[in-house]
Amino acid sequence: MNEFELITHLTKSLPTNENVVVGAGDDCAVLDLGVPEKLILFKTDAVVEGIHFTKATPPEKIGRKALARCLSDIGAMAGTPTTALVTIALPKDFDAAFVTKIYDGLNALAEKTGVAIVGGETTTNPERILISIALIGTVPRGKQILRRGAKIGDAIFVTGELGGSLAEKHLDFEPRLAEARWLTEHFTIHSMMDLSDGLGGDLRHLLNASKVGAEILKPAVPISRAAKLRAKASSGAKPAFVAALTDGEDFELLFTIASKDAVKLLDAWKAKFPKLKLSCVGKIVAGDGILIRDKTGSHKLNANGYVHFA
């Protein structure tokens, strides 16, 4: 089983209760705990040495990334993060100064985004470091944006540039919290998620949840400079366009909106966020799967993003 097959298998018969508005299958769980005018967002994520960072990664960046991944998911549902618990698993011969610096990076991002760190757990893990964050956020009632709202004819947008994340971006990305809230305050966003596993994989999750398909215009996909440079530097590297679809760890927003609002959105975005690129990369269509349109026609996309256990 790969990651998503395992998730499907394990979530078939999860218990639930009256507090659950949205359970497994979206960027965050959405809970109704009786808070006036607000729903609760609940998210957990983990980073593992050798998978998400290396022994050579600066410890402050390890801590920052651990929290930023969860923040990105809160942003993808247009929420505001509030409180977090931190679980850290360490080898028996851990370096206390190194671990302190991990927390320095984590704490700095928490303070910047208004997150209180309210506790957690420490435990032993042979050979490698593991950090798991459980994060709570809030969203105004009725304003949460899910993956399952895309409609046929919607324009598909992504923020930023895609691909080449291993050239440091995966350690330094900015969770799109303010941008997502601005979007939902000024426009009717039909569906949204963050890009953690690559456009080729994550768009499929959104399409499957919404029971629709997509057509992506190849020249419109914003490819990062790092992905282009890597493709030029090595004959064995992925083509830049494939990297933009499959590298993962971009942590940008992917969302859909009625096509009639696309031009207005682009104009307003440029005025509000002049330093952050916004690209309309395609449209939602009937059917399923992803078509790539280029100068030779439309072709079914078979490539996926990053998948654990694959």
N, C-alpha and C positions, 0 to 999 in steps of 0.2 A: 504494500500500500504506500502511495505517496502521501504527502501532508494533507491534501484536501480530501482524499478518499478516506483517510483515517478520521478526519474531523466529521465527515458525513456519517461514518459508521458509529462514532462515539456519541453523536448528538441526536440520534434517532429517538431515544426514549429518555431524555433528560427530564427530571421532575421540574414542575413549575408551580407558581401560586398566583394569587390575585394581584400581586405587586408588579408582575412582569408585563411591560408594554411591548418590548422587543427583546427576545432572548438571543441565543446563539445564532450567528450568521451575518451579523453586521459589524461595523467598526467598533461599536460599543453596545453593551446591554443598556436598555432604557427602562427605568424603574419608576413607578409611582409610589412614593412613600408618604404621600399626604402633605407635601410641602406646598403651600399656597403659590400658585402661578408658575411653579417650576417642576420639571421632571429631573430625575437623577440619571446621570451617565456613569457607567461603571466599566472599567477597562483594565486588563492586565497584559503585560508583555515582558519578554525576557531577552537578555543578551548573554551570549555564551562565548568564552574565549575560544578562539580557533574557528568560530563561525561568524560572529559579528565584529570581532576585533582581534588583534594579535598581541603577543607578549610585548611587541615594540610600540603599541599604541600608547600615547600619553595618557596617564590615568585620569586626568581631568576630563578628557574627551570621552573616555569610557563612561564615566558617570553622567556626563551631559547627554550622551546618546541614549543611555538607558531610560532616562526620563523623557527625552524628546520624542521617542517612538510612541509612547502613550499619549503625549500631548498632541501629536499629529492625528491620532484617532479621535480624540475629543474635538479637535478642530474640524474633522471631516463630518461631524454631526452638528456643526455650528454651535458647539457648547463652550462653556467657560470652565477651566479646571479649578479645583479647589483644594483637595487634600490627597496625599499619597502615603502608602506604606512601602517600605523597601526591604526586600529579602536579598541577602547577599550570602553566597556559598563560596567558601574559600578552601584552598589546600591547607594542610596542617602547618606547612612552612611559610605561610603568607608573610608579606612585608607590611608591617603596620603603617609605615609612612606612605607606601603606595596606595593602600586602602583609604587612608585619610585623604589623599589627593583625588581619589575617585569620588568621595563625598564632596570635596570642594567643588568639582565640576557639576555634580548633581545639584548641590545646594544653590550654586550661582544661577542656574537656569530656573530652579524653583522660585527663587526670590524675584527674578525678572518677570516670571509669568504669574505671580501671585499664588503659588502653590505652597501649602503648609505640609512639611514632612512630619507625620504624627506617630512614627514608630516603624516596626517591621520585625525582622527575624534575621539572626545570623546562624549559620550552620557550616558543617564541613562538607567539602566536595573534593574528592581526590583529583589531583593533577591540574585542574583548571578553575578559573573564576566564573561564576554565574551570578547575574543580578536580575531579579524579577521585581517589577514595579506594579502595584495595584493602585489605580488612580480613579478618583471620583470627580465628577464635574456636574454642572447643571445646565439646563437649557430651558427657555421659556416654553410653557405648555403649548403644543401644537406647532412649534417652530423647529423641532428636530428634523433633520434631513436624513433620509434612509437611502439605501442602495436600490430599493425596489420601485422607485417612482418614475423611471425614465419612460417617455412616451414616443411613439412613432412620429418622426419629423423633428424631434428635438435636435438642437445643435449640441455637439460634444466639445467641451473645453478642458484644457489643462493649463495649470500655472507653471511658470518657470521653464526649464529645459531638462531634457531627459537623457539618461544614459551616462556611462562613465563615472558612476558614483564612487567607485573604489579609489578614485583620485581625490580622496579626502572629503568629498561632499557628504558621504554617509556619516561622517563624524561631526560635521559643522552645520548641517541643514537647519533652517528656521521653520518650526512648526507653523502652519498657516492659520493660526487662531484668529487674528484680527481680520484677515482677508475673508475667511469663511463667514464670520459673523456679519461683516459688511455686506457680503453677497446676499445673505438671507434677510437683512434689514431693508435692502433696496430692490431686490428682484425676487421673483418666484422661481426658486431652484427646485427642479423636479427630483433629482437624485444626486448623491455625492458620496465620494469615498476618498481615502488617501492612496497614493501610489507607493506601496511598499514592496511589491513583488514584480513591478514592471507593468507598463501599459498593456502589453499583450496578455498578461495573466489577470490583472486586476479589472480591466474592462470586461472580461468574461464574467467575473463575479457579479458585476453590476448588471450585465445583460441577462444572466441567468436569473437573478433576483427579480428583474423587471419583465422577464419573458419576452424579450425583443432581441434584435440583432443590431449590428453597427456596420457602417461603411467609413473607413478611415482614408483620408486623402494623404498619400505619402508625402508630397512636398510640404504639407502643412504641419507635420510633426516636428516640434522644436527639439533639435538634437544639440546636446551640450558640446562645447569646445573640447572637453576631455575625451568624449567618445569619438569625435572626429580625429583628434590627434592620435589616439591609440590605434584607430583603424589604419591611418597612414603610416604609422611607425612600424607595424608588424604585419607581415603577410598572413600570419596565422590568427590575427585578431578578428573579432566579429566585424562585419560591415557596420558602419556608424548607425544606419537606420535600424538594424537588428538589435544593436546595443541599446538604442533608445526604447525599444519595445520589451527587452528581456533582462536588462542588467539588474533592475530592482533597486530598492533603497533610495529612490528619488525623493520620497515624502513630499510630493506636490499634491495639489488637489485635482481630482477628476470629477467633473460634474456635467449635468445636462440641463438645458433651459430651452424654452420655446424658441424656435428659430426667429420669430418675429421680434424677439427682444435682443437678438445677438449683436446687432450694430450698436444699439443703445448701450448695452453692457460694455462693449469694447471701448467706446468713447468715455464712459464714466470711469472705467477701470484705469485708463491712461491718466486721467486727471487725479485719481485717488492714489494709485500705486505706480508712479512713473518708472520706478526702478525694477519692477517685477513684470516679466513678460506674461501675457495671457494669449493663448492660441486656440482658435476654433479648428479642431483637427478632423471633424467629420460630422456624421449625423446618425441618428437612430433610425433603423429601418425595421420592416416586418421580417419575421423569420428568426434565425438564431445564428450564433457565431459572428466572426469578424471578417469583413471583406476589406482588402487593401486596394485602393484605386490609384493607378499611376498612368503614365502616358500610353501604356499598352492595354489598359482595360482594368477589370476587377479580378482579384485573385483571393482565394480563401486563405486566411492566415492560419498556419498550423503551429507556429512557434508559440511557446508559453513564456511567462516570466519565471522568476526563481521559485522553485518548489522544493521544500525539505523532503528528504528520503527518496527523491527521484533518482 
